[in-house]
Amino acid sequence: MSRRSWLPAQTGLRTQAGLLPQRTAAALRVGAWPDFVIIGGQRCGTTSLYDYLTQHPEIAPAARKEIHYFDNHYDRGPAWYRAFFYRASVRRLFSPCLTGEATPYYLFHPHAAARLAADVPAAHLIVMLRNPIDRAYSHYLYEVRLGNETAPFAEAVAREAERVRTTPGELQPAGTYDPAHQHFSYLSRGVYVQQLRTWERHFARSQMMIIISEAFFAQPGQALAKCLAFLGVQDTNWQPPRFEKRNYHGPYEGISLPLRRQLEAYFAAPNQALVDWLGYDPGW
C-alpha cells in the first residue's frame, strides 16, 4: 500500500471545501503571519484551548484551525498560508488585534520548527502536554473513529516501529507527506522532550508556553488567563461564557493494567528527561 493511496478518497473534497474560507480571505486582499501558533500535542486539549482563545475580543481566528502549512503543505508557499489570516489593519476595524492557528502535528514533525522559525521567528508558541499513555490511547481511539485504525490498541503500539519507519530526511522535501508518520505515531509523539529540544534549537524558551493538559482540564480558567498574559492581550481576566470541551468524545474504557504498566516502563526515562527540561514534575 503506497503512502498516498492510503488516504481516504474524500480527502480531495474536504480540501476543496476547506479552501473556501481561504479563497474568500484572499479576495479581500488579506494576508498576515500569525502572532501565535499552538503547535501541539495532538489529543492534549488544543482544540478547546484554541476555541477559548479565539472567542477573546482581542483575538481573531484563522480561516480554519489546522492549516498544516509547516508540516504537510509547505510547498504551497507563504501567500497560500498567509491568506488564512486577516491583516492587522483589517482586524483592527473589528477590534481583534492578534491572530493565530493550531496544528498539533507541528510539534512532532521534524522540520516544522525550522520552517516556522524561518518565516515567523517572533511567533509565540503554545505547547500542551498530556500524560503520554493517555494521549496515545486517545490518539488511537481518534484514528479508530476516522476509520484509519483497525488493530487493537496493544497491537497498534507493538507495531508502531514497523509501521512508522519514515526518516526525517524523507520528510525534508516540502510537500512530502507520510500518513503513517502522522496517524500511527502513538508512542513516538509522547516522547515530548525530544520534540521540545528540536523546537528549542529554533526558538527561545521565553517564546514557548508549556501547558500541562491535566491542569488545563481541571482548571481551564487559570490556564487560559496565563495563556492570555503570555500572548500580551490587554484583558487577561476575560473568560468565555462556558468552558465547553471541544473534540471530546466522552469517557472510554481504560487500558488494561498490564499494558499500562508496560507503557509506564516505556515512558519512564523520557518522562524523567522531561522533568529535567521543564524544571518541575507534571505529575504523571
N, C-alpha and C positions, 0 to 999 in steps of 0.2 A: 504494500500500500504506500503510495507516494505521500509526501508531506502535504502537498497542496490538495490532492484529491480527497484527503481525509476531511476537509472542511464540509459542513453541511451545504446542500445545494442552495439553500435560501440565503446564504451569506451575501451574494450579489444584490439581492433585492433589499436586504437590510441596509447594505452600504449605500445604495441609491437613496433610500428613504432618509438615512442619517445625514446625507449631504444636503438635503433641502434647506435646513436652517443655515448651514454654512454658505450656500449659494445666495440665500436671501441677504445674509450679512455682507457678502462680497458686493452685491448690488447696491448696498447702502454705503459703499466706499469706507468700510471699516477695516481694522486690522491692527491689533496691538499684540505685544508679547504679554504673557500672563505675569501678574505680580507674585503669585504663589502657585505651587503645584503640590498636590497630595500625591506622593509617589508610591505609596503602599502602606502595608502589605495587603494583599488580597484576602478577603473574608475577615478583616480586622475592624470593620466599622467605618470604612472610608465613605461608603455611600451615605450613611447617616450624617457623618460629620460634614460632608460637602453640602448636603441638603440644609443643615442648620446654618452653615456659614453663608450660603448664598441667599438665605432669607434675610440676612442682615441688611439694613437700608444703605450701608456704605459699600456693599459688595455685590457685583454683578456676575451672574453665572456665565460660563461659556455656552455656546450653542448646544453642546452636549457634554456630559460629564467626562466620559472616557474617550479621548481623541486618539490615543495610541500613536502619536506622531514620533516621539523619541524612541519608540521600540519598533513597531511594525511598519510605519508609513513615512519614515524619514526621507525616502526617495521622492516624496511629493513636494518637498520644498517649503521654505518659510512662508511664502504667500498663501499657500493652501492652509497651513496651520494658523496663521495669524487671522485669517478670515473667520475663524470661530469666535473671535473676541471683538467687542466694540472698542474703538479708540477711546482714550481717556477723555478727549474733548467731547465725544458723543455721550459717554457715560455721565459726565458731569451735568449734562442737560437734565438727567433724570435722577440726580443726587449721588448714585453709587460712584465710588472712585477706584476701588480695587476690583480685579477680576482674576480668576484662576480656574484651573481644571483639576481633575483627579483621575489618574490612570494607574491602578495598583500594580500593573506589570512592570512599571518603570523601575521599581526598587530592585527587582530580580534580574532584569535584562542587563547583560554585561556591558552594553555600550550606551545605555540611556543617560548615565551620569555625564559622560564626556560630551555627548551631543547637547544635552541641556545646558551644560556649563559653557559650551561654545556659543550658544545662541542667547541664553538668558542668565548670564553669570551672577546677576544680583537677585535672582529669584529666592523667595522664601520657600523652604521645603518642609513639608509636614509628613512625618512617618508614624504609622500606627503599628504597634507590635502586640501580638496576642500569643498566649501560650501556644507554642508551635505544634503540640499534639492536637489541641482543639482546632487550631487553624487548619491543619492538614485534613482533619476529618470533615470540617465544614466545607473545605475546598473540594474534597472527594464527593460529598453529597450534592454540591452545586453542579459538578460535572455529570453526575448521575441524572439530575433533573434536566440538564441540557441534552441528554442522550449521548454524551461523549464517552461515558464510562459504563462498562457493564460488569467488570470484575468486582468481587467482594473487596472490602477495604484492605483486609490483611494481604490479599494477593496483589492489590494495586500498589501498596507500598513496597512489597517484596520485589515487584517487577520494575520499580522506578529506574534503577540503574540501567536496566536492559532497554527500557523504552525511551528514556531521556538521555541520549548519547551525543547530542549536538555540542560541539566545542564553541567557545567564544569566538574563535576565528571564523567559524562557519556562519556566525550571525553578524559578522562585521559589515558585509556589503549592505548599503542602505536598501531597504525594501525586502531583505531576506526575512523569512518567517518560518518557524518550525512549530506547528501546532502542539507537538508532544512537549516541547520545552515550556510552553505557556500553560498547557492544560493538565499535564500529568506530573508536575514537579511538586508533589505533595510534601515530601520531606525536605528537599533542597531549599525550598522557599523559607523554611523555618530556621535555617542556619543564618540568622539575621546578622551576626557580627561580620561575616564575610562581605555581605552586601553593603553594610554601613561603612566598612573600611574603603570599599570602592568609591562610594559617594564622598567620603571624607578626603579623598585624593583630589577632588574637583571643587568642593565647596567647604567653606569654613564651618566649624561646628556651630558658630553663632547663627548661621543661616538655616540650621536644621532644628526643628522641634520634634521631640520624640513623645508620643502619647501611648501609654500602656492601655491596651483595649479594655482590659477588665476594669480599670479605674474609670475609663470613659463610659462603659456600660453602666457602672454603679452610680456615677455622679456626672452625667453629661453636662450639666450646667457649669460645674467647676472647670472641666476640661475645655469647654467652649470659651469661657472667659479667658483662660490662659492663652488659648489659640488666638483670640481676637487681640489680646495685648501683644502677642508675638507679631501679628500682622500690622499692628500700628493703627488700627481704626480708632476713632475718637470715642465712640460709645462701647466700652468693653463690658458694660453691665447688661447689655441687651441680651434677651433670650427669646427664642421662638415661642409661639403660643403653646405648642406641645412638643415634647421630645419624642416624636414617633420614630420607631426603628424602621429603617429602610433596608430593602433587600434581605428581610428577615423572614424565615420560613418556619418559625416555631421550634419547639424543643424536639430533639431527636434522641434515638436510642443511644446509650452510652457505648463507648469502646469496651471490649472485653478486658477484664483486669490483666490477664497475661499479656495481651498485646500492648496495653498501656504501659505496663512495666518494661516491656521490650523497647518501646519508644522513649520512655523516660531515660533508659540507659543510652539510647542513641543520641539524645539531645543533651545529655549531662555536660559534656565538655563544651559544646557550643554555647550552652546557656551560661556556663561559668565565664566563658570568654566575653559574653555579652555583659554580664555583671561588671566585669573589669572595665569594659569600654564605656558603659553608662555611668559607672561610679555609684550605682545603687542596685539593689535586687528587685526586679519587677514582680517577684512573688510567685514564680512558677515552680 
